Amino acid sequence: MKLFFKSRILLLIIFLVVGYISQAQQYDILIKGGHLIDPKNSIDEKMDIAILDGKIAQLAPQIPEENAKKTIHASGFYITPGLIDIHVHVFSGTKPDAYISNSYTSLPPDGFTFRAGVTTAVDAGSSGWKNFRTFKEQTIDKSKTRILAFLNIVGAGMKGGPIEQNLADMDAKLTAMIAKKYPDLIVGIKLAHYSGPEWDPLERSVEAGELSDIPVMVDFGGHIPHLSLETLLMEKFRPGDIFTHCFANVKGRTSIVDESGKVRPYVIDAQKKGIVFDVGHGGGSFLFTQAIPAIEQGFKPNSISTDLHTGSMNGGMKDMLNVMSKFLNMGMTLNEVIKTTTWDPAMYIKHEELGHLSVGAVADIAILNLKNGKFGFNDVRNWKMNGTQKLECELTLREGDVVWDLNGISMPDWKDGVE
């Protein structure tokens, strides 16, 4: 009988202890000791962050470790919202002679996003209204990365060559129809690579944008003599429309920095008007001779993006953090660089639920290491800039799940494991 009562008491104690531990461990993950940068909420200080059910549950200077099932120690690192890259090409496929639209030049996103802290990537016009559904089923629905899209004004998408010059395949109403059918996924209209003298493609893109209440992103130029950049920015564009490849200097397009190294006055006026200047680095669209003088004169990009594809990832671009590091070494502050890759792009694409770490927001998080040393960065013409700072991604969480961990900071030591 005594043994029976002792057993009952022991079970009760175990039950109470387990219940206490379960109650104490109210969070799934605690990120502790890191320096939090959240531009939307004006946070730039050391802060612990707790995650529950894929959402931000608490922010505080000190959250006890016993309150979480797993603790990630992030002392010495920066904690930021998951990065948003608003110019990528991820409609990968095997269609021959299709350039970026369901073909080899686009990339499968998950292999190139998380390792750079990117949790949301916006495809910049790889698909048009005719093949967006294929893109959705093939890439968007199957990717862990959140994929959004600018819809190409060309119905066939970004297939290159004469296909992108076909005015007959630029239908504003059909493009807007598909954009309105997928409002959670399609965030804008894209015009790219048109080399004719007409304004028609741009005007049709703007019409589609107006019909669906979303911005237009333009990869402008290609014709000689140039179509007027001033007309584009000051007359054709609406506030919120996006001028990508802003630091390029390519044949057929007027550069934003003139031959004397000065930012053209109407470019500054356009930014004040609300035109978004996006980096869109790419394989041929970023030069230090444009970016450095512009930043020295106080003209900074509104959004930093990669133009990720097979032609850029192994060149001067490399990845999002490499592009961000260039701007750090050109004089932008870390807070500015984080803002232009989180909260600002979230606003431009009208997804303001993203790009911040407010309580209740999705737990898309990047843990970044800012390294000091001697580093080299090159542009698309293989000109080099030396620098002393470089960002590296230690860990990425997507909806509260660890999807990239460079040095195992979220993992227990192997000696503590049980076979």
C-alpha positions as CSV (number, residue, x, y, z in Angstrom):
1,M,0.0,0.0,0.0
2,K,2.9,2.4,0.9
3,L,4.5,1.6,-2.4
4,F,1.3,2.5,-4.2
5,F,1.0,5.9,-2.5
6,K,4.7,6.6,-3.1
7,S,4.2,5.8,-6.8
8,R,1.1,8.1,-7.0
9,I,3.0,10.9,-5.3
10,L,5.9,10.5,-7.7
11,L,3.6,10.6,-10.7
12,L,2.0,13.7,-9.4
13,I,5.4,15.4,-8.9
14,I,6.4,14.5,-12.4
15,F,3.1,15.8,-13.8
16,L,3.5,19.1,-12.0
17,V,7.1,19.5,-13.1
18,V,6.3,18.7,-16.7
19,G,3.3,21.1,-16.5
20,Y,5.5,23.8,-15.1
21,I,8.2,23.4,-17.8
22,S,5.6,23.3,-20.5
23,Q,4.0,26.5,-19.2
24,A,7.4,28.2,-18.8
25,Q,8.4,27.2,-22.4
26,Q,5.8,29.4,-24.0
27,Y,7.8,30.2,-27.1
28,D,9.2,28.0,-29.9
29,I,12.4,30.0,-30.5
30,L,14.1,32.8,-28.6
31,I,16.8,34.8,-30.4
32,K,18.9,36.3,-27.6
33,G,21.6,38.9,-27.3
34,G,21.5,40.3,-30.9
35,H,21.4,43.9,-32.1
36,L,17.9,44.4,-33.6
37,I,17.5,46.7,-36.6
38,D,13.8,47.2,-37.5
39,P,13.5,50.5,-39.5
40,K,9.7,50.5,-39.6
41,N,9.5,50.5,-35.8
42,S,12.6,52.7,-35.3
43,I,14.4,50.0,-33.4
44,D,18.2,50.0,-33.5
45,E,19.5,48.4,-30.3
46,K,20.1,45.1,-28.5
47,M,16.9,43.2,-28.1
48,D,15.7,39.7,-27.6
49,I,13.0,38.4,-29.9
50,A,10.6,35.4,-29.2
51,I,8.8,33.4,-31.8
52,L,5.6,31.3,-31.5
53,D,3.7,29.5,-34.2
54,G,5.7,31.2,-37.0
55,K,4.9,34.8,-35.7
56,I,6.8,37.4,-33.7
57,A,5.5,36.9,-30.1
58,Q,7.6,39.3,-28.0
59,L,10.4,41.8,-28.2
60,A,12.2,42.9,-25.0
61,P,15.6,43.8,-23.7
62,Q,15.7,40.5,-21.7
63,I,13.5,37.4,-22.2
64,P,14.4,34.4,-20.0
65,E,15.8,31.4,-21.8
66,E,13.6,29.0,-19.9
67,N,10.6,30.6,-21.7
68,A,11.6,29.0,-25.0
69,K,12.0,25.5,-26.3
70,K,15.1,26.6,-28.3
71,T,17.4,29.5,-27.8
72,I,19.6,30.9,-30.6
73,H,22.5,33.0,-29.2
74,A,23.1,36.0,-31.5
75,S,25.5,38.1,-29.5
76,G,27.7,40.1,-32.0
77,F,25.2,39.8,-34.8
78,Y,22.5,42.0,-36.3
79,I,18.9,40.8,-36.3
80,T,16.8,42.2,-39.2
81,P,13.5,41.5,-40.9
82,G,13.9,38.9,-43.7
83,L,15.3,40.8,-46.7
84,I,13.0,41.6,-49.6
85,D,14.6,41.5,-53.1
86,I,12.2,43.2,-55.5
87,H,14.1,42.4,-58.7
88,V,14.9,38.7,-59.4
89,H,14.3,36.2,-62.1
90,V,13.2,32.8,-60.8
91,F,10.9,31.4,-63.5
92,S,13.3,28.6,-64.1
93,G,12.5,25.9,-66.6
94,T,13.7,24.0,-69.7
95,K,12.0,25.7,-72.6
96,P,14.5,26.3,-75.4
97,D,15.1,29.9,-76.7
98,A,12.9,31.4,-74.0
99,Y,15.6,33.4,-72.1
100,I,14.2,34.1,-68.6
101,S,10.6,33.0,-69.1
102,N,10.4,29.3,-68.0
103,S,13.9,28.7,-69.2
104,Y,17.6,28.3,-68.2
105,T,18.5,31.9,-67.4
106,S,16.1,32.1,-64.5
107,L,17.0,30.3,-61.2
108,P,15.1,28.1,-58.7
109,P,14.8,30.6,-55.8
110,D,15.4,28.6,-52.6
111,G,18.9,27.8,-53.6
112,F,19.9,31.4,-53.8
113,T,17.7,33.4,-51.4
114,F,18.0,32.0,-47.9
115,R,21.8,31.9,-47.8
116,A,21.7,35.7,-48.4
117,G,19.0,36.4,-45.8
118,V,16.3,36.9,-48.4
119,T,12.8,35.6,-47.5
120,T,10.7,37.4,-50.1
121,A,11.7,37.7,-53.7
122,V,9.8,39.5,-56.4
123,D,10.1,38.2,-59.9
124,A,10.5,41.2,-62.3
125,G,8.5,40.3,-65.3
126,S,9.7,36.9,-66.3
127,S,6.1,35.9,-66.9
128,G,3.3,37.6,-68.7
129,W,-0.5,37.1,-68.6
130,K,-0.3,34.0,-70.9
131,N,2.1,32.0,-68.7
132,F,1.8,33.4,-65.2
133,R,-0.3,30.4,-64.1
134,T,2.5,28.1,-65.2
135,F,5.0,30.2,-63.2
136,K,2.6,30.0,-60.2
137,E,2.2,26.3,-60.3
138,Q,5.8,25.5,-61.2
139,T,7.7,27.9,-58.9
140,I,5.6,30.1,-56.6
141,D,3.5,27.2,-55.2
142,K,6.6,24.9,-54.7
143,S,9.0,27.4,-53.2
144,K,9.7,27.9,-49.5
145,T,10.8,31.5,-50.4
146,R,7.8,33.8,-50.6
147,I,7.6,34.6,-54.3
148,L,5.7,37.6,-55.6
149,A,5.7,39.0,-59.2
150,F,5.7,41.9,-61.5
151,L,3.7,40.8,-64.6
152,N,5.3,41.5,-67.9
153,I,3.2,43.7,-70.3
154,V,4.3,41.3,-73.0
155,G,1.8,38.4,-72.7
156,A,4.5,35.8,-73.4
157,G,6.8,37.2,-70.8
158,M,10.5,37.9,-70.9
159,K,11.5,35.5,-73.7
160,G,14.0,37.9,-75.3
161,G,14.7,39.1,-78.8
162,P,11.8,39.9,-81.1
163,I,9.2,38.5,-78.8
164,E,9.7,41.4,-76.4
165,Q,9.4,43.9,-79.2
166,N,5.9,42.7,-80.2
167,L,3.5,45.5,-79.7
168,A,0.6,43.3,-80.7
169,D,1.3,41.1,-77.5
170,M,1.2,44.1,-75.1
171,D,-2.4,44.1,-73.9
172,A,-3.1,46.4,-70.9
173,K,-6.6,45.0,-70.2
174,L,-5.6,41.3,-70.3
175,T,-2.5,42.0,-68.2
176,A,-4.6,43.8,-65.6
177,M,-7.2,41.0,-65.7
178,I,-4.6,38.5,-64.5
179,A,-3.1,40.9,-62.0
180,K,-6.5,41.4,-60.4
181,K,-7.1,37.6,-60.4
182,Y,-4.0,37.1,-58.3
183,P,-3.8,40.3,-56.1
184,D,-1.9,38.5,-53.3
185,L,0.9,37.5,-55.7
186,I,1.1,40.1,-58.5
187,V,2.5,43.4,-57.1
188,G,3.2,45.3,-60.3
189,I,3.6,45.5,-64.1
190,K,7.0,45.2,-65.8
191,L,8.2,46.7,-69.0
192,A,11.7,45.6,-70.2
193,H,14.0,45.5,-73.2
194,Y,11.8,47.4,-75.6
195,S,14.1,49.1,-78.1
196,G,11.6,51.0,-80.3
197,P,11.1,54.8,-80.5
198,E,7.4,54.6,-79.3
199,W,6.0,55.4,-75.9
200,D,3.2,52.9,-76.5
201,P,4.7,50.0,-74.4
202,L,5.2,52.3,-71.4
203,E,1.7,53.8,-71.8
204,R,0.1,50.4,-72.0
205,S,2.1,49.3,-68.9
206,V,0.9,52.3,-67.0
207,E,-2.7,51.7,-68.1
208,A,-2.4,48.1,-66.8
209,G,-1.0,49.5,-63.5
210,E,-3.9,51.9,-63.2
211,L,-6.5,49.3,-64.0
212,S,-5.1,47.0,-61.3
213,D,-3.9,49.7,-58.8
214,I,-0.3,48.6,-58.8
215,P,3.0,50.2,-59.7
216,V,5.0,49.8,-62.9
217,M,8.7,48.8,-63.0
218,V,10.6,49.8,-66.1
219,D,13.9,48.7,-67.5
220,F,14.1,51.7,-69.8
221,G,16.0,52.4,-73.0
222,G,17.6,50.7,-76.0
223,H,16.8,53.2,-78.7
224,I,19.1,55.7,-80.4
225,P,18.4,58.5,-80.2
226,H,17.4,58.1,-76.6
227,L,13.8,58.4,-75.5
228,S,13.8,61.3,-73.0
229,L,14.6,60.1,-69.5
230,E,13.2,63.4,-68.1
231,T,9.9,62.7,-69.9
232,L,9.8,59.2,-68.5
233,L,10.4,60.3,-64.9
234,M,8.6,63.6,-64.8
235,E,5.6,63.1,-67.2
236,K,5.0,59.4,-67.9
237,F,5.7,57.9,-64.4
238,R,3.3,58.2,-61.5
239,P,4.5,58.5,-57.9
240,G,5.3,54.9,-56.8
241,D,6.4,53.7,-60.2
242,I,9.9,52.1,-60.2
243,F,12.9,53.0,-62.3
244,T,15.2,49.9,-62.1
245,H,18.9,49.6,-63.0
246,C,19.2,53.2,-61.8
247,F,23.0,53.1,-61.6
248,A,23.5,51.6,-65.1
249,N,25.1,53.3,-68.1
250,V,24.1,51.4,-71.1
251,K,23.8,52.1,-74.8
252,G,20.4,53.5,-75.7
253,R,19.6,55.1,-72.3
254,T,20.5,58.3,-70.6
255,S,22.4,57.8,-67.4
256,I,21.3,59.5,-64.2
257,V,24.8,60.9,-63.6
258,D,25.9,63.1,-66.5
259,E,29.3,63.2,-68.2
260,S,30.6,65.7,-65.7
261,G,29.8,63.4,-62.8
262,K,26.7,65.3,-61.6
263,V,23.3,63.8,-60.9
264,R,20.9,65.3,-63.4
265,P,18.6,67.8,-61.6
266,Y,15.4,66.2,-62.9
267,V,16.5,62.9,-61.4
268,I,16.6,64.5,-58.0
269,D,13.2,66.1,-58.6
270,A,11.7,62.8,-59.7
271,Q,12.8,61.1,-56.5
272,K,11.2,63.9,-54.5
273,K,8.1,63.5,-56.6
274,G,7.9,59.8,-55.4
275,I,9.5,57.9,-58.2
276,V,11.3,54.8,-56.8
277,F,14.9,54.4,-57.9
278,D,15.8,50.7,-57.7
279,V,19.3,49.3,-58.0
280,G,18.6,46.1,-60.0
281,H,22.3,45.3,-60.1
282,G,22.2,42.5,-62.7
283,G,25.0,41.4,-65.0
284,G,25.2,44.7,-66.9
285,S,23.4,47.4,-65.0
286,F,25.6,48.7,-62.1
287,L,28.7,50.9,-62.4
288,F,30.7,52.6,-59.6
289,T,31.1,55.6,-61.9
290,Q,27.3,56.1,-61.5
291,A,26.7,55.0,-58.0
292,I,29.6,56.6,-56.1
293,P,29.2,60.2,-57.4
294,A,25.4,59.9,-56.9
295,I,25.8,58.9,-53.3
296,E,28.4,61.5,-52.6
297,Q,25.9,64.1,-53.8
298,G,23.2,62.7,-51.5
299,F,21.3,60.7,-54.1
300,K,20.7,57.3,-52.6
301,P,18.6,54.4,-54.0
302,N,15.1,53.8,-52.7
303,S,15.5,50.0,-52.9
304,I,18.5,47.7,-53.2
305,S,17.9,44.7,-55.4
306,T,19.9,42.1,-57.3
307,D,18.4,41.3,-60.7
308,L,19.3,37.7,-59.8
309,H,19.7,35.3,-62.8
310,T,22.5,33.1,-64.2
311,G,24.1,36.0,-65.9
312,S,24.6,38.0,-62.7
313,M,25.1,35.6,-59.8
314,N,28.7,34.8,-60.7
315,G,29.7,38.3,-61.8
316,G,29.9,41.5,-59.9
317,M,26.5,41.1,-58.3
318,K,26.9,37.7,-56.6
319,D,24.0,38.0,-54.1
320,M,21.9,40.4,-52.1
321,L,24.4,40.8,-49.2
322,N,27.2,41.5,-51.6
323,V,25.2,44.3,-53.2
324,M,24.2,45.7,-49.8
325,S,27.9,45.6,-48.8
326,K,28.8,47.8,-51.7
327,F,26.5,50.5,-50.6
328,L,27.8,50.3,-47.0
329,N,31.3,50.9,-48.4
330,M,30.0,53.7,-50.6
331,G,28.7,55.7,-47.6
332,M,25.2,54.5,-46.7
333,T,24.6,53.6,-43.1
334,L,23.7,50.1,-42.0
335,N,20.3,51.3,-41.0
336,E,19.7,52.8,-44.4
337,V,20.8,49.7,-46.2
338,I,18.5,47.5,-44.1
339,K,15.6,49.9,-44.6
340,T,16.0,49.8,-48.4
341,T,15.9,46.0,-48.3
342,T,13.1,45.5,-45.8
343,W,10.4,48.1,-44.9
344,D,10.8,50.4,-47.9
345,P,10.4,47.7,-50.6
346,A,7.5,46.2,-48.6
347,M,5.7,49.6,-49.0
348,Y,6.5,49.9,-52.7
349,I,4.9,46.6,-53.5
350,K,2.0,47.3,-51.1
351,H,2.7,44.3,-48.8
352,E,3.1,46.2,-45.6
353,E,2.6,43.0,-43.5
354,L,6.2,42.3,-44.5
355,G,9.6,43.9,-43.9
356,H,9.3,44.4,-40.1
357,L,9.4,42.6,-36.8
358,S,6.3,43.9,-35.1
359,V,4.6,41.6,-32.6
360,G,2.1,39.5,-34.7
361,A,4.2,39.8,-37.9
362,V,5.4,36.7,-39.7
363,A,8.7,35.5,-38.3
364,D,10.8,36.1,-41.4
365,I,14.2,37.0,-39.9
366,A,17.8,37.4,-41.0
367,I,20.7,37.2,-38.6
368,L,23.6,39.0,-40.2
369,N,27.3,39.3,-39.4
370,L,29.0,42.6,-40.3
371,K,32.6,41.7,-40.9
372,N,35.5,44.2,-40.8
373,G,38.6,43.7,-42.9
374,K,39.9,44.2,-46.4
375,F,37.4,43.3,-49.1
376,G,37.1,43.9,-52.8
377,F,33.9,44.6,-54.8
378,N,33.5,44.8,-58.6
379,D,30.9,46.3,-60.9
380,V,29.6,45.0,-64.2
381,R,32.6,46.3,-66.2
382,N,35.0,44.6,-63.7
383,W,36.1,47.9,-62.1
384,K,37.1,47.3,-58.5
385,M,36.2,49.1,-55.3
386,N,38.1,48.3,-52.0
387,G,36.1,48.2,-48.8
388,T,36.4,47.5,-45.1
389,Q,32.9,46.1,-44.3
390,K,31.1,43.0,-45.6
391,L,27.8,41.5,-44.6
392,E,27.4,37.7,-44.2
393,C,24.2,35.8,-43.4
394,E,24.6,33.6,-40.3
395,L,21.0,32.4,-40.1
396,T,17.7,32.8,-41.8
397,L,14.2,32.0,-40.5
398,R,11.1,31.7,-42.8
399,E,7.9,31.7,-40.9
400,G,9.7,30.7,-37.8
401,D,11.6,27.8,-39.3
402,V,15.4,27.8,-39.7
403,V,16.1,27.5,-43.4
404,W,19.8,28.6,-43.4
405,D,22.3,28.2,-40.7
406,L,25.9,29.0,-41.8
407,N,27.7,28.0,-38.6
408,G,25.1,25.9,-36.7
409,I,24.2,28.6,-34.2
410,S,20.7,27.1,-33.9
411,M,21.9,23.5,-33.3
412,P,23.0,21.6,-30.2
413,D,26.6,20.3,-30.0
414,W,27.1,16.8,-31.3
415,K,28.4,15.6,-28.0
416,D,25.0,16.3,-26.5
417,G,23.2,14.2,-29.1
418,V,21.7,10.7,-28.5
419,E,22.0,8.0,-31.1
